[in-house]
């Protein structure tokens, strides 16, 4: 009798979680035509960056994407899924205490990204195509520290789990860890968003993996939020695959990168985040390696271009091949992260 009741409740919860993903997918599909109409009417064209991530002139990048620069491709499409995710989450009253932090963090990070994208479109800073890096870093840090304070003070979390160490008591310093995880994840996702469909496909795998982790941890509302993100992302990626109709922009990449970092903290699984997000780590690492190499080796680079997806393009891989192989790598990494999570949970 108890088993049957538990089974029925589990199916009800699962149905509710999956329905959130379907709702966000459909809502994003409905919003997309409106966004597209506005984007083309008001010419929200993305301006290409002239400066490389690793420093200096982005000559390889310009050569690789010369044809794309001649097309007028709207930016800020991340607005579609940020709005869809927020609406679906607000209308769902399923343990809101679990979803307030990632949703509010996503919205505020997305708003900062929206300002940056607007500056890019209006050409307020033609050299760096958007907001100055130090200003952007400062604003995102405010969001991350505010989230960290809420995590520590309101949710009462004072430690994180690490393999072999188990509960690492940090006290108030958990706010610093929260800030670092969120900022690092948000920037890594932003760096990865450089090819048609790449970030959308990778983020879908990452959030799907964290939905499973949240279910195992009995954080069902958080799992619902992750599936809500996946549903909205699938709608976005439908239009963003090569040749892209639009780009998510900073409003999308920073919003979802922030949410992903927050969810890793809420599920106490920061230790598997670099594994599930191995592609984001590779992309950011390639930028750091190239920048360091240019500084220490008189302008010489390790990679032909960075992030590393542009290196493979420069080696002759078509854009679609790079994207799909990175998708596969991201899916394999998400699976490996889940395996490591389950092994640690059994110990």
C-alpha positions as CSV (number, residue, x, y, z in Angstrom):
1,X,0.0,0.0,0.0
2,X,2.8,2.4,0.9
3,X,4.8,1.5,-2.2
4,X,1.7,2.1,-4.4
5,X,1.1,5.5,-2.8
6,X,4.8,6.4,-3.2
7,X,4.7,5.3,-6.8
8,X,1.6,7.4,-7.5
9,X,3.1,10.5,-5.9
10,X,6.3,10.0,-7.9
11,X,4.4,9.8,-11.2
12,X,2.5,13.0,-10.2
13,X,5.7,14.8,-9.5
14,X,7.3,13.6,-12.7
15,X,4.3,14.6,-14.8
16,X,4.4,18.1,-13.2
17,X,8.1,18.5,-13.9
18,X,7.8,17.4,-17.5
19,X,4.7,19.7,-18.0
20,X,6.8,22.7,-17.1
21,X,9.3,21.9,-19.8
22,X,6.5,21.6,-22.3
23,X,4.9,24.8,-21.2
24,X,8.2,26.8,-21.6
25,X,8.8,25.2,-25.0
26,X,5.4,26.2,-26.3
27,X,5.6,29.7,-24.7
28,X,9.0,30.3,-26.3
29,X,7.6,29.2,-29.6
30,X,4.8,31.7,-29.3
31,X,7.1,34.6,-28.3
32,X,9.6,33.9,-31.1
33,X,7.6,35.4,-34.0
34,X,7.0,38.6,-32.0
35,X,10.7,38.9,-31.1
36,X,11.7,38.2,-34.7
37,X,9.3,40.9,-36.0
38,X,10.6,43.5,-33.6
39,X,14.2,42.5,-34.1
40,X,14.1,42.9,-37.9
41,X,11.9,46.1,-37.7
42,X,14.3,47.9,-35.3
43,X,17.4,46.3,-36.7
44,X,18.8,44.6,-33.6
45,X,21.9,43.4,-35.5
46,X,24.8,42.0,-33.6
47,X,28.0,43.8,-34.3
48,X,31.1,41.6,-34.5
49,X,33.9,42.1,-32.0
50,X,37.1,43.5,-33.4
51,X,39.3,42.4,-30.4
52,X,40.2,38.8,-29.8
53,X,39.3,37.1,-26.5
54,X,43.1,36.4,-25.9
55,X,44.0,40.0,-26.8
56,X,44.9,41.8,-30.0
57,X,43.1,42.0,-33.3
58,X,40.6,39.2,-34.0
59,X,42.0,38.6,-37.5
60,X,41.3,34.8,-37.6
61,X,37.8,35.2,-36.2
62,X,37.0,37.8,-38.8
63,X,38.3,35.6,-41.6
64,X,36.4,32.6,-40.5
65,X,33.1,34.4,-40.1
66,X,33.4,37.0,-42.9
67,X,30.3,35.7,-44.7
68,X,28.3,35.8,-41.5
69,X,29.2,39.4,-40.9
70,X,27.6,40.3,-44.2
71,X,24.2,39.0,-42.9
72,X,22.1,41.0,-40.6
73,X,21.5,38.6,-37.7
74,X,19.5,39.9,-34.7
75,X,21.0,39.7,-31.2
76,X,19.3,39.5,-27.8
77,X,17.2,36.4,-28.6
78,X,18.0,35.2,-25.1
79,X,15.2,37.6,-24.0
80,X,12.8,35.0,-25.4
81,X,13.8,32.1,-23.1
82,X,14.5,34.4,-20.1
83,X,10.9,35.7,-20.2
84,X,9.5,32.2,-20.9
85,X,11.4,30.6,-18.0
86,X,10.4,33.4,-15.6
87,X,6.7,33.3,-16.5
88,X,6.4,29.5,-16.2
89,X,8.3,29.5,-12.9
90,X,6.3,32.3,-11.5
91,X,3.0,30.7,-12.4
92,X,4.1,27.4,-10.8
93,X,3.7,27.3,-7.0
94,X,5.7,24.1,-6.6
95,X,8.0,24.8,-3.6
96,X,8.9,28.3,-4.8
97,X,11.6,28.5,-2.0
98,X,13.8,26.3,-4.2
99,X,13.3,28.3,-7.4
100,X,13.4,31.9,-6.3
101,X,17.2,32.1,-6.1
102,X,18.1,30.7,-9.6
103,X,15.1,32.6,-11.2
104,X,16.0,36.0,-9.7
105,X,19.7,35.5,-10.4
106,X,18.9,34.6,-14.0
107,X,16.6,37.6,-14.5
108,X,19.1,40.1,-13.0
109,X,22.1,38.7,-14.9
110,X,19.9,38.7,-18.0
111,X,19.1,42.4,-17.5
112,X,22.7,43.3,-17.2
113,X,23.4,41.3,-20.4
114,X,20.5,43.1,-22.1
115,X,22.1,46.5,-21.4
116,X,25.4,45.1,-22.8
117,X,23.6,43.8,-25.9
118,X,21.9,47.2,-26.4
119,X,25.2,49.0,-26.3
120,X,26.5,46.5,-28.9
121,X,23.5,47.1,-31.2
122,X,23.6,50.9,-30.8
123,X,27.4,51.0,-31.3
124,X,28.1,52.8,-28.0
125,X,31.6,51.2,-27.9
126,X,32.7,50.0,-31.4
127,X,36.1,48.6,-30.2
128,X,34.8,46.0,-27.7
129,X,31.3,45.8,-29.1
130,X,29.5,46.4,-25.8
131,X,30.0,47.2,-22.1
132,X,33.6,47.6,-20.7
133,X,34.8,44.3,-19.2
134,X,35.5,45.8,-15.7
135,X,32.0,47.4,-15.5
136,X,30.4,44.2,-16.6
137,X,32.4,42.2,-14.1
138,X,31.4,44.6,-11.3
139,X,27.7,44.4,-12.1
140,X,27.7,40.6,-12.3
141,X,29.7,40.4,-9.1
142,X,26.9,42.4,-7.3
143,X,24.3,39.9,-8.5
144,X,26.6,37.0,-7.5
145,X,27.4,38.4,-4.0
146,X,23.7,39.2,-3.4
147,X,22.8,35.6,-4.3
148,X,25.6,34.3,-2.1
149,X,24.3,36.3,0.8
150,X,20.8,34.9,0.3
151,X,22.3,31.4,0.0
152,X,24.1,31.8,3.3
153,X,21.7,33.9,5.4
154,X,18.2,32.9,4.2
155,X,18.8,29.3,3.0
156,X,21.2,28.7,5.9
157,X,23.9,27.0,3.9
158,X,27.3,27.2,5.5
159,X,29.2,24.4,3.8
160,X,29.8,22.6,0.5
161,X,30.3,18.9,-0.3
162,X,33.6,17.8,-1.8
163,X,34.6,14.1,-2.3
164,X,36.8,12.7,0.5
165,X,36.4,15.9,2.5
166,X,32.6,15.6,2.6
167,X,31.1,18.7,4.3
168,X,33.6,21.5,4.1
169,X,32.6,24.0,6.7
170,X,33.1,27.5,5.3
171,X,30.8,29.7,7.4
172,X,30.4,33.1,5.9
173,X,33.1,32.3,3.3
174,X,30.5,30.2,1.4
175,X,29.5,33.6,-0.1
176,X,32.9,33.9,-1.7
177,X,32.7,30.4,-3.1
178,X,29.1,31.1,-4.4
179,X,30.4,34.3,-6.1
180,X,33.3,32.5,-7.7
181,X,31.2,29.5,-9.0
182,X,28.5,31.8,-10.4
183,X,30.9,34.3,-12.0
184,X,33.1,31.5,-13.5
185,X,30.1,29.6,-14.9
186,X,28.5,32.7,-16.4
187,X,31.6,33.9,-18.1
188,X,32.5,30.4,-19.4
189,X,29.0,30.0,-20.9
190,X,29.3,33.4,-22.5
191,X,32.7,32.6,-24.0
192,X,31.3,29.3,-25.4
193,X,28.4,31.1,-27.2
194,X,30.3,31.6,-30.4
195,X,28.9,29.2,-33.0
196,X,25.3,28.7,-34.3
197,X,23.5,26.3,-32.0
198,X,26.6,25.6,-29.8
199,X,25.6,27.1,-26.5
200,X,21.9,26.1,-26.8
201,X,22.7,22.4,-27.3
202,X,25.4,22.3,-24.6
203,X,23.2,24.1,-22.0
204,X,20.3,21.7,-22.8
205,X,22.5,18.8,-21.8
206,X,23.8,20.6,-18.7
207,X,20.4,21.5,-17.3
208,X,19.0,18.1,-18.2
209,X,21.8,16.5,-16.1
210,X,21.1,18.9,-13.2
211,X,17.4,18.1,-13.4
212,X,18.2,14.4,-12.7
213,X,20.6,15.4,-9.9
214,X,17.8,17.6,-8.4
215,X,15.3,14.7,-8.6
216,X,17.8,12.3,-6.8
217,X,18.3,15.0,-4.2
218,X,14.4,15.3,-3.8
219,X,14.6,18.9,-4.9
220,X,11.6,18.5,-7.2
221,X,10.9,22.2,-7.8
222,X,14.5,22.8,-8.7
223,X,14.3,19.8,-11.2
224,X,11.2,21.5,-12.6
225,X,13.1,24.7,-13.1
226,X,15.9,22.9,-14.9
227,X,13.4,21.2,-17.2
228,X,11.7,24.6,-17.8
229,X,15.1,25.8,-19.0
230,X,15.6,22.8,-21.2
231,X,12.1,23.3,-22.8
232,X,12.8,27.0,-23.6
233,X,16.3,26.2,-24.9
234,X,15.0,23.5,-27.3
235,X,12.7,26.2,-28.8
236,X,15.6,28.6,-29.0
237,X,18.0,26.1,-30.5
238,X,15.4,25.2,-33.2
239,X,16.0,28.6,-34.7
240,X,19.6,29.1,-33.7
241,X,21.1,26.0,-35.5
242,X,23.1,26.8,-38.6
243,X,22.3,29.1,-40.3
244,X,21.1,31.0,-37.2
245,X,18.1,33.2,-37.4
246,X,19.3,35.0,-34.3
247,X,21.8,34.9,-31.4
248,X,21.0,34.7,-27.7
249,X,23.5,37.5,-26.8
250,X,24.8,38.3,-23.3
251,X,21.2,38.5,-22.1
252,X,20.9,34.7,-22.7
253,X,24.4,33.4,-22.0
254,X,25.0,35.3,-18.8
255,X,21.4,34.6,-17.5
256,X,21.7,30.8,-18.0
257,X,25.3,30.6,-16.9
258,X,24.3,32.4,-13.7
259,X,21.4,30.0,-13.2
260,X,23.6,27.0,-13.8
261,X,26.1,28.1,-11.2
262,X,23.4,28.8,-8.7
263,X,21.8,25.3,-9.2
264,X,25.2,23.6,-8.8
265,X,25.5,25.4,-5.4
266,X,21.9,24.6,-4.4
267,X,22.3,20.9,-5.2
268,X,25.6,20.9,-3.3
269,X,27.3,19.4,-6.4
270,X,29.9,22.0,-7.3
271,X,32.4,19.1,-7.6
272,X,30.7,17.8,-10.7
273,X,30.0,21.1,-12.4
274,X,33.4,21.3,-14.2
275,X,32.8,17.7,-15.5
276,X,29.2,18.3,-16.7
277,X,30.4,21.6,-18.1
278,X,33.8,20.3,-19.5
279,X,33.2,22.1,-22.8
280,X,32.8,25.4,-21.0
281,X,36.1,24.7,-19.1
282,X,37.9,23.9,-22.4
283,X,36.6,27.0,-24.0
284,X,37.7,29.3,-21.1
285,X,40.9,27.4,-20.7
286,X,41.9,28.0,-24.3
287,X,41.3,31.7,-23.9
288,X,43.5,31.8,-20.8
289,X,46.2,29.7,-22.4
290,X,46.3,31.9,-25.5
291,X,46.3,35.2,-23.5
292,X,49.1,33.9,-21.3
293,X,51.1,32.7,-24.2
294,X,50.8,36.1,-26.0
295,X,52.1,37.8,-22.9
296,X,55.0,35.5,-22.2
297,X,56.0,34.5,-25.7
298,X,56.0,37.8,-27.5
299,X,52.6,37.5,-29.1
300,X,52.8,33.8,-30.0
301,X,49.7,31.8,-29.6
302,X,49.1,28.1,-28.7
303,X,45.8,27.9,-30.5
304,X,45.2,29.4,-33.9
305,X,42.2,31.2,-32.4
306,X,40.4,31.1,-29.1
307,X,38.0,30.1,-27.8
308,X,38.9,26.6,-29.0
309,X,35.9,26.1,-31.2
310,X,37.5,28.8,-33.5
311,X,40.8,26.9,-33.4
312,X,39.0,23.8,-35.0
313,X,37.4,26.0,-37.5
314,X,40.8,27.5,-38.4
315,X,42.0,23.9,-38.8
316,X,39.4,23.3,-41.5
317,X,36.4,21.9,-39.6
318,X,33.1,23.2,-40.9
319,X,31.1,25.2,-38.3
320,X,28.4,22.5,-38.1
321,X,31.0,19.7,-37.4
322,X,32.5,21.7,-34.6
323,X,29.1,22.3,-33.1
324,X,27.8,18.8,-33.3
325,X,31.0,17.2,-32.0
326,X,31.0,19.6,-29.1
327,X,27.4,18.7,-28.4
328,X,28.4,15.0,-28.3
329,X,31.3,15.9,-25.9
330,X,28.9,17.9,-23.7
331,X,26.4,15.0,-23.6
332,X,29.1,12.5,-22.7
333,X,30.4,14.8,-20.0
334,X,26.9,15.3,-18.6
335,X,26.5,11.5,-18.4
336,X,30.0,11.1,-16.7
337,X,29.1,13.8,-14.2
338,X,25.9,12.0,-13.3
339,X,27.8,8.7,-12.8
340,X,30.3,10.5,-10.5
341,X,27.5,12.1,-8.6
342,X,25.6,8.8,-8.0
343,X,28.8,7.1,-7.0
344,X,29.6,9.8,-4.4
345,X,26.0,9.7,-3.2
346,X,26.2,6.0,-2.5
347,X,29.3,6.4,-0.4
